[in-house]
């Protein structure tokens, strides 16, 4: 986690520096753009500055959060020590559904919904029940059939 905190702070600084350089470069390319005369094309300036500035802020938020979590955990994780072995980490990573087809059905249904948003709302209307069925099927797949308990 220590490396992640450093990488996100580095990323935040990179985006902040990129935003400043973008503004300077935009000014040097066309100084009259900053005269704020009505009708000048400043959309590219504002789009780039806002996107890079918000990217810097977002990376800073993630770095700050990960830094607080690292300080609150009370010690180094096995990933942060150079002498750690693979077996030093927690072996229980969670429960995953082997041989489950429901994630594929859910992904396909969501993909059809997004295609429907681009093509036409009628397509999303037909895909929405598929998404609901896939969520219910994935949630309750261990209550029936071969893996039921």
Secondary structure, DSSP 8 states (H G I E B T S, - for coil): -HHHHHHHHHHHHHHHHHHHHHHHHHHHH-GGGGG--TT---HHHHHHHHHHHHHHHHHHHHHHHHHHHHHHT-S--GGG-TT--GGGS-S------TT--HHHHHHHHHHHHHHHHHH-HHHHHHHHHHHHHHHHHHHTGGGSGGG--
